[in-house]
């Protein structure tokens, strides 16, 4: 294993952009298998080859610039996905409340479960509605 450490010395290795490239390749291979359009898989394979080039490249400054560009582009998307998933997990674990959206302003509202039909007023827009808990 010492030979691998010596070989990788001075090289970038895997980073977030590389991980995204490999994940895109796996997704494209899966889609190509389902749709039987193998041109998609070839594009994904080209992305994988590019990731191998990036991983073994000794031009660390250029690979760092590429990764920073990717992070500036992808961070807002990752943030939105993370917030959405944390909200879904939190609501799934909360067994004592029922969640729903206000029909007027789409604000997420929470009411206690097993209380029958409740008259709820949205705190944001003032919409009054009857909901089953």
N, CA, C and O atoms as a MOPAC input file, in Angstrom:
PM7 MOZYME 1SCF
protein

 N      0.82100 1    -1.19600 1     0.00000 1
 C      0.00000 1     0.00000 1     0.00000 1
 C      0.86300 1     1.25700 1     0.00000 1
 O      0.39000 1     2.34800 1    -0.31900 1
 N      2.12200 1     1.09300 1     0.35800 1
 C      3.02000 1     2.22500 1     0.36700 1
 C      3.23200 1     2.78400 1    -1.04000 1
 O      3.44300 1     3.98400 1    -1.21000 1
 N      3.17300 1     1.89800 1    -2.05800 1
 C      3.36400 1     2.35400 1    -3.42800 1
 C      2.23400 1     3.29000 1    -3.84700 1
 O      2.46300 1     4.23700 1    -4.59900 1
 N      1.01000 1     3.03300 1    -3.36500 1
 C     -0.11800 1     3.89700 1    -3.71100 1
 C      0.04600 1     5.28000 1    -3.08100 1
 O     -0.24700 1     6.29000 1    -3.71900 1
 N      0.50500 1     5.32800 1    -1.84900 1
 C      0.74000 1     6.61100 1    -1.18700 1
 C      1.81200 1     7.39900 1    -1.92000 1
 O      1.68600 1     8.61000 1    -2.10000 1
 N      2.86900 1     6.71300 1    -2.34400 1
 C      3.92700 1     7.39700 1    -3.10100 1
 C      3.41100 1     7.87600 1    -4.45300 1
 O      3.75300 1     8.96800 1    -4.90600 1
 N      2.57100 1     7.03500 1    -5.10600 1
 C      2.02700 1     7.41600 1    -6.40900 1
 C      1.11900 1     8.64100 1    -6.29400 1
 O      1.16200 1     9.52100 1    -7.15400 1
 N      0.30300 1     8.71000 1    -5.25100 1
 C     -0.66300 1     9.80100 1    -5.10900 1
 C     -0.04500 1    11.06400 1    -4.52500 1
 O     -0.71800 1    12.09300 1    -4.45500 1
 N      1.20200 1    11.01600 1    -4.10900 1
 C      1.84600 1    12.19500 1    -3.55600 1
 C      1.90900 1    13.29300 1    -4.61800 1
 O      2.40600 1    13.06800 1    -5.72100 1
 N      1.40000 1    14.48700 1    -4.27800 1
 C      1.39400 1    15.61400 1    -5.20300 1
 C      0.22000 1    15.60700 1    -6.15300 1
 O      0.18300 1    16.38900 1    -7.10200 1
 N     -0.73900 1    14.73500 1    -5.91000 1
 C     -1.92700 1    14.68100 1    -6.76200 1
 C     -3.14700 1    15.07400 1    -5.94000 1
 O     -3.14100 1    14.99200 1    -4.71200 1
 N     -4.18200 1    15.49700 1    -6.63600 1
 C     -5.38500 1    16.03100 1    -5.98900 1
 C     -6.22500 1    14.94200 1    -5.32200 1
 O     -6.64100 1    15.10000 1    -4.17400 1
 N     -6.47400 1    13.85600 1    -6.01800 1
 C     -7.35900 1    12.82500 1    -5.47500 1
 C     -8.82100 1    13.19700 1    -5.70300 1
 O     -9.13000 1    14.02200 1    -6.56300 1
 N     -9.70200 1    12.59400 1    -4.94300 1
 C    -11.14200 1    12.81100 1    -5.10500 1
 C    -11.56600 1    14.05300 1    -4.33800 1
 O    -11.12300 1    14.28000 1    -3.21200 1
 N    -12.44100 1    14.86900 1    -4.96500 1
 C    -13.02300 1    16.02600 1    -4.29200 1
 C    -14.52000 1    16.03800 1    -4.58300 1
 O    -15.04500 1    15.08600 1    -5.16000 1
 N    -15.21100 1    17.10400 1    -4.19000 1
 C    -16.66400 1    17.16700 1    -4.35300 1
 C    -17.07500 1    17.14500 1    -5.82300 1
 O    -18.05000 1    16.48500 1    -6.18100 1
 N    -16.34400 1    17.85800 1    -6.67400 1
 C    -16.65900 1    17.87800 1    -8.09800 1
 C    -16.46100 1    16.48300 1    -8.69200 1
 O    -17.26600 1    16.03400 1    -9.50700 1
 N    -15.40300 1    15.80800 1    -8.28800 1
 C    -15.16300 1    14.45700 1    -8.76800 1
 C    -16.24200 1    13.49400 1    -8.32700 1
 O    -16.65800 1    12.62700 1    -9.09600 1
 N    -16.69500 1    13.63800 1    -7.10200 1
 C    -17.77200 1    12.79100 1    -6.61000 1
 C    -19.04900 1    13.03300 1    -7.41000 1
 O    -19.77300 1    12.08800 1    -7.72300 1
 N    -19.32800 1    14.28500 1    -7.73900 1
 C    -20.50100 1    14.60200 1    -8.54700 1
 C    -20.36700 1    14.02400 1    -9.95500 1
 O    -21.35400 1    13.55400 1   -10.52100 1
 N    -19.16800 1    14.05100 1   -10.52600 1
 C    -18.95500 1    13.46300 1   -11.84800 1
 C    -19.19200 1    11.95800 1   -11.83100 1
 O    -19.82500 1    11.42100 1   -12.74000 1
 N    -18.69800 1    11.28300 1   -10.82100 1
 C    -18.88700 1     9.83400 1   -10.72500 1
 C    -20.36100 1     9.50800 1   -10.49000 1
 O    -20.88300 1     8.55900 1   -11.07500 1
 N    -21.03300 1    10.28200 1    -9.64200 1
 C    -22.46300 1    10.05400 1    -9.40300 1
 C    -23.26300 1    10.27800 1   -10.68900 1
 O    -24.21500 1     9.54900 1   -10.96400 1
 N    -22.87800 1    11.28200 1   -11.47100 1
 C    -23.55400 1    11.52800 1   -12.74200 1
 C    -23.32800 1    10.35800 1   -13.69400 1
 O    -24.24300 1     9.95100 1   -14.41000 1
 N    -22.11700 1     9.81800 1   -13.70200 1
 C    -21.83700 1     8.65400 1   -14.54400 1
 C    -22.71500 1     7.47300 1   -14.14900 1
 O    -23.28000 1     6.81100 1   -15.02000 1
 N    -22.83900 1     7.20000 1   -12.86200 1
 C    -23.66100 1     6.07700 1   -12.40100 1
 C    -25.11500 1     6.30200 1   -12.78700 1
 O    -25.78400 1     5.37300 1   -13.23900 1
 N    -25.61000 1     7.51800 1   -12.61700 1
 C    -26.98700 1     7.83300 1   -12.99400 1
 C    -27.20000 1     7.66500 1   -14.49300 1
 O    -28.21100 1     7.10700 1   -14.91800 1
 N    -26.25500 1     8.14400 1   -15.29200 1
 C    -26.39200 1     8.01700 1   -16.74600 1
 C    -26.32300 1     6.55300 1   -17.18200 1
 O    -27.03300 1     6.15400 1   -18.10500 1
 N    -25.48900 1     5.75700 1   -16.54100 1
 C    -25.42100 1     4.33200 1   -16.86500 1
 C    -26.73400 1     3.64300 1   -16.51400 1
 O    -27.20100 1     2.77600 1   -17.25300 1
 N    -27.31900 1     4.02000 1   -15.40400 1
 C    -28.61500 1     3.45200 1   -15.00400 1
 C    -29.70200 1     3.82900 1   -16.00300 1
 O    -30.49400 1     2.98100 1   -16.41400 1
 N    -29.74100 1     5.10000 1   -16.39200 1
 C    -30.74100 1     5.55500 1   -17.36700 1
 C    -30.52700 1     4.86500 1   -18.71300 1
 O    -31.49500 1     4.48100 1   -19.36900 1
 N    -29.26900 1     4.70300 1   -19.13200 1
 C    -28.98300 1     4.03700 1   -20.40300 1
 C    -29.42100 1     2.57900 1   -20.37300 1
 O    -29.89400 1     2.04800 1   -21.37800 1
 N    -29.26700 1     1.93800 1   -19.23200 1
 C    -29.68400 1     0.54500 1   -19.11500 1
 C    -31.20100 1     0.42300 1   -19.22400 1
 O    -31.70800 1    -0.50100 1   -19.86000 1
 N    -31.91600 1     1.34600 1   -18.61100 1
 C    -33.37800 1     1.29200 1   -18.64200 1
 C    -33.91800 1     1.64500 1   -20.02300 1
 O    -34.81200 1     0.97100 1   -20.53400 1
 N    -33.37600 1     2.70100 1   -20.62700 1
 C    -33.92100 1     3.19500 1   -21.89600 1
 C    -33.30700 1     2.53700 1   -23.12100 1
 O    -33.80200 1     2.72800 1   -24.23200 1
 N    -32.23600 1     1.76400 1   -22.94300 1
 C    -31.52800 1     1.12200 1   -24.04200 1
 C    -30.93700 1     2.12700 1   -25.03400 1
 O    -30.70900 1     1.78900 1   -26.19500 1
 N    -30.68800 1     3.35300 1   -24.58400 1
 C    -30.01200 1     4.37600 1   -25.38000 1
 C    -28.59400 1     4.47700 1   -24.83400 1
 O    -28.34100 1     5.18900 1   -23.86300 1
 N    -27.68400 1     3.76700 1   -25.46100 1
 C    -26.35100 1     3.63900 1   -24.88800 1
 C    -25.45500 1     4.83100 1   -25.19300 1
 O    -24.34200 1     4.90200 1   -24.67100 1
 N    -25.90400 1     5.76800 1   -26.02100 1
 C    -25.14400 1     7.00100 1   -26.22800 1
 C    -25.05300 1     7.78200 1   -24.91600 1
 O    -24.06100 1     8.46600 1   -24.66400 1
 N    -26.08300 1     7.67800 1   -24.08900 1
 C    -26.07300 1     8.33300 1   -22.77900 1
 C    -24.95100 1     7.76100 1   -21.92000 1
 O    -24.26700 1     8.49500 1   -21.20700 1
 N    -24.76900 1     6.45900 1   -21.99300 1
 C    -23.73300 1     5.81500 1   -21.19500 1
 C    -22.34400 1     6.24200 1   -21.65900 1
 O    -21.43300 1     6.35600 1   -20.84000 1
 N    -22.16700 1     6.47700 1   -22.94400 1
 C    -20.86700 1     6.90900 1   -23.45300 1
 C    -20.52400 1     8.31400 1   -22.95400 1
 O    -19.37000 1     8.59800 1   -22.63400 1
 N    -21.51900 1     9.17800 1   -22.89100 1
 C    -21.28200 1    10.52100 1   -22.33600 1
 C    -20.89800 1    10.40800 1   -20.86400 1
 O    -19.97600 1    11.08000 1   -20.40300 1
 N    -21.60700 1     9.56100 1   -20.13400 1
 C    -21.26900 1     9.34100 1   -18.73100 1
 C    -19.88400 1     8.74900 1   -18.56300 1
 O    -19.15800 1     9.10400 1   -17.63400 1
 N    -19.51400 1     7.84200 1   -19.46300 1
 C    -18.17300 1     7.26000 1   -19.40900 1
 C    -17.10900 1     8.32600 1   -19.64600 1
 O    -16.04900 1     8.29100 1   -19.02100 1
 N    -17.38200 1     9.27700 1   -20.54900 1
 C    -16.44400 1    10.38000 1   -20.78800 1
 C    -16.27800 1    11.21400 1   -19.51400 1
 O    -15.17300 1    11.65800 1   -19.20200 1
 N    -17.37600 1    11.42900 1   -18.77800 1
 C    -17.28800 1    12.15200 1   -17.50200 1
 C    -16.41800 1    11.38700 1   -16.50000 1
 O    -15.64800 1    11.99000 1   -15.75300 1
 N    -16.54500 1    10.07000 1   -16.48900 1
 C    -15.75400 1     9.25600 1   -15.57500 1
 C    -14.27100 1     9.31600 1   -15.94200 1
 O    -13.41900 1     9.39300 1   -15.05700 1
 N    -13.95700 1     9.28200 1   -17.23100 1
 C    -12.57000 1     9.39600 1   -17.66900 1
 C    -12.01300 1    10.76700 1   -17.28400 1
 O    -10.86500 1    10.87300 1   -16.85100 1
 N    -12.82200 1    11.81200 1   -17.44000 1
 C    -12.39200 1    13.14900 1   -17.04300 1
 C    -12.11600 1    13.19700 1   -15.53900 1
 O    -11.17100 1    13.85500 1   -15.10300 1
 N    -12.92300 1    12.51200 1   -14.75700 1
 C    -12.68100 1    12.47800 1   -13.31000 1
 C    -11.37600 1    11.76200 1   -12.98900 1
 O    -10.63800 1    12.18800 1   -12.10100 1
 N    -11.08800 1    10.68700 1   -13.69800 1
 C     -9.80200 1    10.00700 1   -13.47800 1
 C     -8.63900 1    10.93300 1   -13.82500 1
 O     -7.63300 1    10.95200 1   -13.11600 1
 N     -8.76600 1    11.69300 1   -14.89800 1
 C     -7.74100 1    12.66700 1   -15.25600 1
 C     -7.56000 1    13.69100 1   -14.13900 1
 O     -6.43400 1    14.01300 1   -13.75800 1
 N     -8.69000 1    14.20600 1   -13.61100 1
 C     -8.63100 1    15.19600 1   -12.53400 1
 C     -7.98900 1    14.59400 1   -11.28200 1
 O     -7.19200 1    15.24600 1   -10.60900 1
 N     -8.34500 1    13.34900 1   -10.98100 1
 C     -7.88200 1    12.71400 1    -9.76700 1
 C     -6.36500 1    12.48800 1    -9.77400 1
 O     -5.71100 1    12.63600 1    -8.74200 1
 N     -5.81400 1    12.13500 1   -10.92000 1
 C     -4.39000 1    11.84300 1   -10.99900 1
 C     -3.56100 1    13.02100 1   -11.48700 1
 O     -2.34800 1    12.89100 1   -11.65600 1
 N     -4.18400 1    14.15200 1   -11.71400 1
 C     -3.46900 1    15.32700 1   -12.21300 1
 C     -2.56100 1    15.89400 1   -11.12200 1
 O     -2.89700 1    15.86400 1    -9.93800 1
 N     -1.41600 1    16.40700 1   -11.54000 1
 C     -0.50800 1    17.06100 1   -10.60200 1
 C     -0.71400 1    18.57000 1   -10.57500 1
 O     -0.08800 1    19.26200 1    -9.77300 1
 N     -1.58500 1    19.09200 1   -11.44300 1
 C     -1.87000 1    20.52500 1   -11.47000 1
 C     -2.94900 1    20.82100 1   -10.42300 1
 O     -4.12400 1    20.98000 1   -10.75400 1
 N     -2.53900 1    20.88800 1    -9.18400 1
 C     -3.47900 1    21.01200 1    -8.07500 1
 C     -4.21300 1    22.35200 1    -8.11600 1
 O     -5.39300 1    22.41200 1    -7.76800 1
 N     -3.54900 1    23.41100 1    -8.52700 1
 C     -4.18500 1    24.73000 1    -8.56200 1
 C     -5.36400 1    24.74700 1    -9.53200 1
 O     -6.41900 1    25.29600 1    -9.21300 1
 N     -5.19500 1    24.15300 1   -10.70600 1
 C     -6.28900 1    24.12200 1   -11.68200 1
 C     -7.44200 1    23.27100 1   -11.17900 1
 O     -8.60400 1    23.63900 1   -11.35400 1
 N     -7.13700 1    22.13300 1   -10.55500 1
 C     -8.20100 1    21.26800 1   -10.03500 1
 C     -8.92800 1    21.95300 1    -8.87800 1
 O    -10.13300 1    21.77300 1    -8.70400 1
 N     -8.19200 1    22.73900 1    -8.08900 1
 C     -8.81700 1    23.49100 1    -6.98900 1
 C     -9.76900 1    24.54800 1    -7.54800 1
 O    -10.85800 1    24.74300 1    -7.00800 1
 N     -9.37200 1    25.23100 1    -8.62200 1
 C    -10.25600 1    26.22500 1    -9.25100 1
 C    -11.52500 1    25.56200 1    -9.77400 1
 O    -12.62300 1    26.09000 1    -9.59400 1
 N    -11.37800 1    24.40300 1   -10.42300 1
 C    -12.55500 1    23.68000 1   -10.92600 1
 C    -13.48500 1    23.29500 1    -9.77900 1
 O    -14.70100 1    23.45700 1    -9.87900 1
 N    -12.91500 1    22.79000 1    -8.69500 1
 C    -13.73600 1    22.38400 1    -7.55600 1
 C    -14.42500 1    23.58600 1    -6.91600 1
 O    -15.59300 1    23.49700 1    -6.53800 1
 N    -13.71900 1    24.70600 1    -6.79100 1
 C    -14.33900 1    25.91100 1    -6.21800 1
 C    -15.46500 1    26.42600 1    -7.10500 1
 O    -16.50100 1    26.86400 1    -6.60600 1
 N    -15.26200 1    26.37400 1    -8.42800 1
 C    -16.33600 1    26.77400 1    -9.34700 1
 C    -17.55600 1    25.88000 1    -9.13000 1
 O    -18.68100 1    26.37300 1    -9.05200 1
 N    -17.33600 1    24.57600 1    -9.03400 1
 C    -18.44000 1    23.64700 1    -8.82900 1
 C    -19.15000 1    23.92200 1    -7.50600 1
 O    -20.38000 1    23.90400 1    -7.44800 1
 N    -18.39000 1    24.17500 1    -6.45400 1
 C    -19.00600 1    24.42300 1    -5.14900 1
 C    -19.82000 1    25.71000 1    -5.15000 1
 O    -20.88700 1    25.75400 1    -4.53700 1
 N    -19.34600 1    26.76100 1    -5.82300 1
 C    -20.13400 1    27.99800 1    -5.91000 1
 C    -21.44600 1    27.75000 1    -6.64200 1
 O    -22.47300 1    28.33600 1    -6.30100 1
 N    -21.40900 1    26.88200 1    -7.64600 1
 C    -22.60100 1    26.58500 1    -8.41400 1
 C    -23.53700 1    25.63500 1    -7.66700 1
 O    -24.75500 1    25.80200 1    -7.72000 1
 N    -22.98100 1    24.63900 1    -6.97200 1
 C    -23.79000 1    23.57400 1    -6.39500 1
 C    -24.22400 1    23.81600 1    -4.95800 1
 O    -25.20000 1    23.21600 1    -4.50700 1
 N    -23.52300 1    24.67900 1    -4.22400 1
 C    -23.84800 1    24.86600 1    -2.80900 1
 C    -25.30300 1    25.30300 1    -2.58200 1
 O    -25.94500 1    24.77100 1    -1.67700 1
 N    -25.85700 1    26.25400 1    -3.36700 1
 C    -27.27600 1    26.59500 1    -3.14500 1
 C    -28.20300 1    25.40400 1    -3.36500 1
 O    -29.20500 1    25.26000 1    -2.66400 1
 N    -27.87900 1    24.55800 1    -4.32600 1
 C    -28.71700 1    23.38500 1    -4.58300 1
 C    -28.61800 1    22.41000 1    -3.41800 1
 O    -29.63600 1    21.91300 1    -2.93700 1
 N    -27.38500 1    22.13000 1    -2.95500 1
 C    -27.20200 1    21.24400 1    -1.81800 1
 C    -27.90200 1    21.78800 1    -0.57900 1
 O    -28.47400 1    21.02200 1     0.19700 1
 N    -27.86100 1    23.10100 1    -0.38800 1
 C    -28.50400 1    23.70500 1     0.77400 1
 C    -30.01100 1    23.49700 1     0.72200 1
 O    -30.61800 1    23.13400 1     1.73000 1
 N    -30.62600 1    23.72400 1    -0.44100 1
 C    -32.07800 1    23.53900 1    -0.56700 1
 C    -32.46500 1    22.08700 1    -0.35800 1
 O    -33.44400 1    21.79600 1     0.32800 1
 N    -31.70000 1    21.17300 1    -0.94500 1
 C    -31.99800 1    19.75100 1    -0.77800 1
 C    -31.84200 1    19.35700 1     0.68700 1
 O    -32.67000 1    18.61700 1     1.21800 1
 N    -30.79500 1    19.83900 1     1.34200 1
 C    -30.57500 1    19.51800 1     2.75100 1
 C    -31.68700 1    20.04200 1     3.64200 1
 O    -32.14500 1    19.33900 1     4.54400 1
 N    -32.12300 1    21.27000 1     3.39900 1
 C    -33.22700 1    21.81600 1     4.19900 1
 C    -34.50300 1    21.01800 1     3.98400 1
 O    -35.23000 1    20.73100 1     4.93500 1
 N    -34.77600 1    20.65800 1     2.72200 1
 C    -35.97500 1    19.88300 1     2.42100 1
 C    -35.92700 1    18.52700 1     3.11600 1
 O    -36.90900 1    18.11400 1     3.73300 1
 N    -34.79600 1    17.83200 1     3.02200 1
 C    -34.69300 1    16.51700 1     3.64300 1
 C    -34.78000 1    16.58500 1     5.15800 1
 O    -35.38600 1    15.71600 1     5.78400 1
 N    -34.17900 1    17.61200 1     5.75400 1
 C    -34.26600 1    17.72100 1     7.21600 1
 C    -35.70200 1    17.99900 1     7.64600 1
 O    -36.14300 1    17.50000 1     8.68200 1
 N    -36.44100 1    18.79000 1     6.86000 1
 C    -37.84400 1    19.04900 1     7.18600 1
 C    -38.67500 1    17.77900 1     7.05400 1
 O    -39.51300 1    17.49700 1     7.91000 1
 N    -38.45400 1    17.01300 1     5.99600 1
 C    -39.20100 1    15.77200 1     5.79300 1
 C    -38.91300 1    14.78700 1     6.92100 1
 O    -39.83400 1    14.15200 1     7.43400 1
 N    -37.66100 1    14.65400 1     7.30800 1
 C    -37.29500 1    13.73300 1     8.39000 1
 C    -37.89900 1    14.19300 1     9.70900 1
 O    -38.41400 1    13.38100 1    10.47800 1
 N    -37.83400 1    15.50700 1     9.97400 1
 C    -38.39400 1    16.03000 1    11.21600 1
 C    -39.90100 1    15.77500 1    11.27500 1
 O    -40.42000 1    15.37000 1    12.31500 1
 N    -40.60600 1    16.01200 1    10.16000 1
 C    -42.05100 1    15.79400 1    10.14900 1
 C    -42.39000 1    14.30600 1    10.23600 1
 O    -43.39700 1    13.94100 1    10.84400 1
 N    -41.57900 1    13.45700 1     9.64700 1
 C    -41.81900 1    12.02300 1     9.71100 1
 C    -41.65900 1    11.50500 1    11.13600 1
 O    -42.41200 1    10.63300 1    11.56800 1
 N    -40.69700 1    12.02900 1    11.85700 1
 C    -40.45900 1    11.58400 1    13.23400 1
 C    -41.47600 1    12.14100 1    14.22200 1
 O    -41.68700 1    11.55600 1    15.28400 1
 N    -42.10500 1    13.25700 1    13.88800 1
 C    -43.06500 1    13.89500 1    14.79200 1
 C    -44.40200 1    13.16700 1    14.69300 1
 O    -45.17800 1    13.40600 1    13.76700 1
 N    -44.66700 1    12.28500 1    15.64500 1
 C    -45.88400 1    11.47600 1    15.62800 1
 C    -47.05200 1    12.17700 1    16.31300 1
 O    -48.16800 1    11.65800 1    16.29100 1
 N    -46.82900 1    13.33600 1    16.91800 1
 C    -47.88200 1    14.00600 1    17.67600 1
 C    -48.55300 1    15.14100 1    16.91600 1
 O    -49.51600 1    15.72800 1    17.40800 1
 N    -48.05300 1    15.46000 1    15.71200 1
 C    -48.60900 1    16.58400 1    14.96300 1
 C    -48.87200 1    16.20400 1    13.50900 1
 O    -48.24600 1    15.30000 1    12.95400 1
 N    -49.81700 1    16.92400 1    12.91300 1
 C    -50.14200 1    16.78200 1    11.49300 1
 C    -49.68600 1    18.06400 1    10.80000 1
 O    -49.93600 1    19.15900 1    11.30400 1
 N    -49.02500 1    17.94100 1     9.65800 1
 C    -48.50500 1    19.09200 1     8.92200 1
 C    -49.29300 1    19.28100 1     7.64100 1
 O    -49.68900 1    18.30400 1     7.00500 1
 N    -49.52400 1    20.52700 1     7.25700 1
 C    -50.19600 1    20.85000 1     6.00100 1
 C    -49.80700 1    22.26300 1     5.58100 1
 O    -49.25800 1    23.02800 1     6.37400 1
 N    -50.09700 1    22.59900 1     4.32800 1
 C    -49.78600 1    23.91900 1     3.78900 1
 C    -51.02600 1    24.79400 1     3.77600 1
 O    -52.13300 1    24.31400 1     3.52900 1
 N    -50.83900 1    26.06800 1     4.04000 1
 C    -51.93200 1    27.03300 1     3.91500 1
 C    -52.28400 1    27.13300 1     2.42900 1
 O    -51.38900 1    27.29000 1     1.59900 1
 N    -53.56800 1    27.04500 1     2.08100 1
 C    -53.92700 1    27.09300 1     0.66000 1
 C    -53.68600 1    28.46100 1     0.01100 1
 O    -53.57000 1    28.55900 1    -1.21100 1
 N    -53.61100 1    29.50100 1     0.82000 1
 C    -53.44600 1    30.84400 1     0.25600 1
 C    -51.97300 1    31.22500 1     0.09200 1
 O    -51.56300 1    31.64800 1    -0.98900 1
 N    -51.17700 1    31.08100 1     1.14900 1
 C    -49.78500 1    31.55300 1     1.10100 1
 C    -48.76400 1    30.42400 1     1.12600 1
 O    -47.56300 1    30.68900 1     1.05800 1
 N    -49.20900 1    29.16200 1     1.22200 1
 C    -48.34300 1    27.97500 1     1.20400 1
 C    -47.41400 1    27.86000 1     2.40900 1
 O    -46.41900 1    27.13700 1     2.35100 1
 N    -47.72300 1    28.56000 1     3.50000 1
 C    -46.94400 1    28.43600 1     4.72900 1
 C    -47.19200 1    27.05700 1     5.33800 1
 O    -48.32600 1    26.57600 1     5.34500 1
 N    -46.14300 1    26.42500 1     5.84400 1
 C    -46.26400 1    25.10300 1     6.45700 1
 C    -46.82900 1    25.27600 1     7.86800 1
 O    -46.25500 1    25.99400 1     8.68700 1
 N    -47.95200 1    24.61700 1     8.14900 1
 C    -48.62600 1    24.72600 1     9.44600 1
 C    -48.63000 1    23.36500 1    10.14400 1
 O    -48.55700 1    22.31700 1     9.50300 1
 N    -48.71700 1    23.41200 1    11.48000 1
 C    -48.67600 1    22.20500 1    12.29500 1
 C    -49.82900 1    22.25100 1    13.29300 1
 O    -50.03400 1    23.25100 1    13.98200 1
 N    -50.57800 1    21.15100 1    13.35600 1
 C    -51.66100 1    21.03300 1    14.33500 1
 C    -51.51200 1    19.70300 1    15.06600 1
 O    -50.95400 1    18.75300 1    14.51800 1
 N    -52.01600 1    19.63000 1    16.31800 1
 C    -51.93700 1    18.36600 1    17.04500 1
 C    -52.81800 1    17.29500 1    16.39600 1
 O    -53.87500 1    17.59500 1    15.84100 1
 N    -52.36300 1    16.04200 1    16.47800 1
 C    -53.13600 1    14.93400 1    15.91300 1
 C    -54.24600 1    14.51600 1    16.87000 1
 O    -54.19800 1    14.78900 1    18.07000 1
 N    -55.24100 1    13.85000 1    16.30500 1
 C    -56.34700 1    13.23100 1    17.04000 1
 C    -57.15000 1    14.24200 1    17.85800 1
 O    -57.52500 1    13.95700 1    18.99500 1
 N    -57.41100 1    15.40000 1    17.29900 1
 C    -58.23700 1    16.40500 1    17.96500 1
 C    -59.51800 1    16.68500 1    17.18100 1
 O    -60.24300 1    17.62800 1    17.49900 1
 N    -59.80300 1    15.87500 1    16.15900 1
 C    -60.99500 1    16.08000 1    15.34700 1
 C    -60.76200 1    17.18100 1    14.32500 1
 O    -59.63400 1    17.41400 1    13.89200 1
 N    -61.85300 1    17.86100 1    13.94200 1
 C    -61.75200 1    18.96800 1    12.99500 1
 C    -61.44700 1    20.24400 1    13.76100 1
 O    -62.14600 1    20.59500 1    14.71100 1
 N    -60.39200 1    20.93700 1    13.33400 1
 C    -59.95300 1    22.15200 1    14.00200 1
 C    -60.10200 1    23.34300 1    13.08200 1
 O    -59.94900 1    23.22100 1    11.86600 1
 N    -60.40100 1    24.49600 1    13.65700 1
 C    -60.44000 1    25.74400 1    12.91900 1
 C    -59.08500 1    26.42300 1    13.13700 1
 O    -58.74800 1    26.80800 1    14.25700 1
 N    -58.31200 1    26.56600 1    12.05300 1
 C    -56.94000 1    27.05000 1    12.13700 1
 C    -56.83200 1    28.36800 1    11.38300 1
 O    -57.37900 1    28.51800 1    10.29000 1
 N    -56.11800 1    29.32400 1    11.97900 1
 C    -55.83600 1    30.59800 1    11.33300 1
 C    -54.35300 1    30.63700 1    10.99600 1
 O    -53.50400 1    30.41600 1    11.86000 1
 N    -54.04700 1    30.92200 1     9.72600 1
 C    -52.65500 1    31.01000 1     9.29700 1
 C    -52.03200 1    32.25500 1     9.93000 1
 O    -52.59800 1    33.34200 1     9.81500 1
 N    -50.87800 1    32.12300 1    10.59600 1
 C    -50.26500 1    33.27700 1    11.24300 1
 C    -49.66200 1    34.27300 1    10.25200 1
 O    -49.42600 1    35.42800 1    10.60500 1
 N    -49.41600 1    33.84500 1     9.03900 1
 C    -48.78100 1    34.72200 1     8.06000 1
 C    -49.79500 1    35.57200 1     7.29300 1
 O    -49.63600 1    36.78700 1     7.17600 1
 N    -50.85700 1    34.90900 1     6.76400 1
 C    -51.80400 1    35.64900 1     5.91900 1
 C    -53.17100 1    35.82900 1     6.55300 1
 O    -53.98200 1    36.59800 1     6.03600 1
 N    -53.45600 1    35.14000 1     7.66600 1
 C    -54.73100 1    35.29600 1     8.34200 1
 C    -55.84400 1    34.42700 1     7.76800 1
 O    -56.99000 1    34.55900 1     8.20000 1
 N    -55.56400 1    33.57000 1     6.84100 1
 C    -56.56200 1    32.67500 1     6.24800 1
 C    -57.10200 1    31.72800 1     7.31500 1
 O    -56.33300 1    31.11300 1     8.05200 1
 N    -58.41400 1    31.61500 1     7.39500 1
 C    -59.06200 1    30.72000 1     8.35700 1
 C    -59.55500 1    29.49100 1     7.60600 1
 O    -60.22000 1    29.60300 1     6.57700 1
 N    -59.21800 1    28.30500 1     8.13700 1
 C    -59.62800 1    27.06200 1     7.46600 1
 C    -59.96200 1    26.00500 1     8.49500 1
 O    -59.52500 1    26.07900 1     9.64300 1
 N    -60.73200 1    25.03200 1     8.08200 1
 C    -61.04500 1    23.87600 1     8.91700 1
 C    -60.22500 1    22.70700 1     8.41400 1
 O    -60.24500 1    22.38800 1     7.22500 1
 N    -59.49800 1    22.06400 1     9.33200 1
 C    -58.65900 1    20.92100 1     8.96500 1
 C    -58.93700 1    19.76300 1     9.88900 1
 O    -59.26900 1    19.94800 1    11.06000 1
 N    -58.79500 1    18.54000 1     9.34200 1
 C    -58.93000 1    17.33700 1    10.15900 1
 C    -57.55600 1    17.01100 1    10.72000 1
 O    -56.55500 1    17.01200 1    10.00400 1
 N    -57.53300 1    16.73300 1    12.00200 1
 C    -56.25300 1    16.35600 1    12.61200 1
 C    -56.32700 1    14.88900 1    12.88500 1
 O    -55.37200 1    14.30900 1    13.40200 1

